[in-house]
Structure formats: structure tokens, C-alpha cells
């Protein structure tokens, strides 16, 4: 189960953190060990809601998402702890993992059991602890990329139609549920549900439903805004990882 969860996390986050569009969440330059995944998790917030042949988005939902986006943009640096839960198509849990994400400007770092992803705004290092391998790709912000920052800002407009579903109770919190549907129907996920704490104007949880029936739920367990984070945090320092093989795809 550990191996399966790890594999699914990587398929979700790697495109999500480095896809072609999170096409993943970037031009899919996937690690040679992992299967190609289409686009996934594209979403999280631009500025002007679009209307197209599929319909139009809910202005009330946009107002809430804009509030989250605008608040997040005021932070100089963010450290957030999260959980990732995976369910199969039958609703059976495939396990839960804990992780932490650091964000500063266009830089980010994601750490989860057995894996780390670093981005200094120019390069992306994807480290697989069990394989003792790190894959290096070029970060290209022009390819409609989705980064962790966009999970809190800039993702909803151009790539999704969204609507407000009402209030929900989760983890003892009163949240609003926003349902998001990708405009591009070739994506390998068909729904994203974002749960927002209106009082704090923060995203509490995001649920992604892929076309095979699997559900991926990311829940923010704590967030430290305006965190002091050194730029060195976003660079893979091979001196700290002796014996790791580098696969340079730049």
C-alpha cells in the first residue's frame, strides 16, 4: 500500500507541480521511472472569469476565490503542513501521507514521505529517496504551469468553470464548497472541489476526482504566513544526498 500511495502521489503531484498545461499541475517532463499522466490539478486562480461555449462561472464563487487569492498574494513566504489522502474507485482508503510545502515568490519546495520536489524559479529537482535518484528539469513559467502557489492563487479562471455549492462542515470548521469543472475535457480528472474557510479567507481542503474513479484529498493542517524562508531551501544540495544519481533532462 505504501508503494501504491507513493506512486499515485507522484503521478498527481509531479504533473501538478510540473506539468504542461499542474498538463501538472507543465510540459510533462516526467521522471523516466514514472508513467505519463495527462494534465491534472490545473486549477487555482487568475483574475477574470471566463465565459465560453460550456457556460459561465458563478460570480459568487469568483468573489470567494478572489478573496483567497488576494490575501495569499500579500504573504512574503508561506510554510504549510498538509495531508494527502487517496481513495480508490470503490471508496476504499489507500492510505494517508503527511507533507509540508514551502513557498516564496515563484519558488517552492514540497516534502512528503520518500519524496521531495525543489524549485528555485529556474529549475525543478524531483528527488525519489527509495530510488536514490533526482531528476532535474527546467522550470518554464510560460507553459501554463501550475505550481503550489497557484493552489492558493491564480488558478480558477481560464481553465475551469466553477460554482458555489453551499456550506459544508469539515474538521469542525464551517466551509463553503466550490465545484470546479475543467474546460479541457481531455484532462485525466473531471472534478475539483475546493473547500474555503470564508472567515480566514484560506483554502482548507481540495479534492480531485480523476476519471478512473480515484479521489485525492489535500487538507491544509496548518499554515504559517510571512514565514522567513531562506532561498537555499528551494535548491537541491547534492552534498546533503551522497550517492544520489542525477538525471538531467534540461
N, C-alpha and C positions, 0 to 999 in steps of 0.2 A: 504494500500500500504506500510505503514511504517513497519508493521509486516511482510509482504511478503518479502520486501527487506532485513530486518534484518535476517530473516530465511535463505534466499538464500546466504547472505554474510557469515553466519556462516557455512553453508554447504560447501561453497567454501574455506573459509579461514582456518577453523578448520582442514580439511584434508590438505589443503595447508600449514598449519602451524604445522600440527601434524599428518601426515598420515602414511602409511605403504609403502612405495614403492618399498611432499607435498604432495600411496596407502594410504598427503597432506598434500600437498603438503605436512607415518609413519605407523606403525602398527595401523590401525584405532582404536583408543581408543576414541570413540566419546562420547560426553556428553549423558547421559541417555535420555535427552529430545529431542535429535535431531536424525533424520534419518541417517541410514548408507549410506555413499557415497563411491563409489569405489575410485579409485585414481583420482587425479585432479592436475593440475598445477605442474607437476613434474619438471619442467624444469628450469634449468638455468645455468650451465656451469662447465664442467670438463676440461680436458686438451687434450685428444687425440680423435679426431673424429673417429667414428667407421664406418666400412663398414660392411654390413650384407646382408642377403638374400633379404631385402626390397630395397636395393640400397645403394648409398653412399651420404654423405653430401657435400655441396658446400664449397670448400676451401676458397672462398672469404667471405662467410658468417662467417666461422670459424675465419678468420682473424679479422673481426669486433668484434665478440663476445669475442675473446681472449683479444682484446684491452680493452673492457669494464671490463672484469674480472680482468685483471692485474692492472688496475687503482684502482678499488674498493678495492683490497686487500692491497693497501698502506694506507688506512684510518684506524685510530685507533678507531674511533667511528663515527657513522652516525645518523643524525636525518633527516627524510624525511617526508614531508607532501604529501598526495595523495588524489585522489578522486576515488571512485568506482561507476561506472555506470552499470546498468543492463537493458538489453532489452530482451523481450520475443521472441518467435519464429516468431512472426509477425512483429518484428521490433519496437514494442511499448515500450517506456521507462517505466521501473518500478521504476524509481527514481535514485537519486544520493546521495551518502554519502561522507563525508569528514573524513579523518583519519590521524593519524601520526604513524610512526614507528621509534623505536629507535633500533640501532644495535651496538654491541660491542663484538668482538671476537665471541664466539658461543652463546652469549646472545642476546635476542631480546624482544621487547615489542610492541604490536600493540594496538592502541586505536582507536575506531570508535564508533559512536553514540550507546550507550547502551551496549557496549561490550569492554572487554579488555582481551588481552592474554599476559601473562608474561612467560618468560623462562630464568632461570639463568644458563642454561647449564646442569642442572641436573634434574630439574622438570619443568613441564608446568602447569600453572594455567589459566583456562579459566573462566572468570567472566561474568555472564549474569545479568545485572543490574535489568531488569524487573522481573526476577525470584528470585532475591536476592540469587543467588547460584553461587558457584565457584567449578569447577571440577578440581581435581589435578591428573595429570598423570606423569609417568616417561618419561623423555626425553631419547630416545635411538638413538644415532647417527649412530648405526650400521645397522639400518633397512632402508637404502636408503632413509633417510628423506629429505624433502625439507623445508627449513627454509627461512625467509625473506632474509637472506644473500645470499641464492642461487638464489634469483630473480635478483641479481646483479652479481653473480659469480657462477661458477660451476654447470651448470645445463643442458647444451645442448648435451653433448656427447653421453653418454651411453643410454639415454632414448628417444632420438629424432633423426630424420633425419631433416635437415634444409637446406634452400636455400635462396638466396638473390633475392628479388622480384623487387628491384629498389628503386628509391627515391619517397617520399611522402611529401606533405605539411600538417602539422597539427599544430594548435595553433600558426601559424606564424613562425614555425620552418621548416627547411629542414631536413628531416629524411630519414633513409633507413629502408625498411620493410624486416624483416626476417621471413619467414614462417616455422613453426616447426610442424612436424607430429610425434605423439608418436609411438614408435616401438611396444609397447604392445597395441594391438587393443581392449583389454578388458577394457581399461580405459573409464571413462564416459565422456571424452572430446575427440574431434578428431582433433582440430587445435589450435595452439597458434601462435599469430602474435606479434612479438616484434619490437618496433619502436625505433631505436637508433639514437641519435644525434652524428654523426661521429666527429664533431668538438670538442665537450666536452667529447666524449667517455663515454656517460652515456645513460641509458635507460630512455626514455621519457614516453613510454606507453606500456602496454601489454594487448592484447585482447585474451580471452579464449572462445572458442566455444564448448559448450557441445552438447551431442548427442540428447538432447531434443530440440535443436534449440536456447537455451538461449545464450546470449553474455554477458560476464563480462569484463569490460574495466577498468583497473587500470592506472591512469595517475599520474605521479610524478609532483606536482606543485612547489615544492621547495626542495632543498637538502642542508644540512649543513654538509660537510665532516669534519673529525677530530674534531667532537663535543666532548666537555667534558661532559661525562655522568657517573653519579655515579652508582656503582653496585647495589645500593638499588632500582634503577628504575626497575630492572628486577625481583624483588621478590614481590609477593602479600603479603601486610601487612594487616592482618585481623583486626588490631586495627583501621585502617582507613575505614573499611567497617563493622560497627556494624550491627549485626542481619543477616549477610550473612551465609547461610548454606553451609558447606563444604562437597563435595562428593569426597572421596579419593579413587582413582582407582589404586594406585601404588601397 
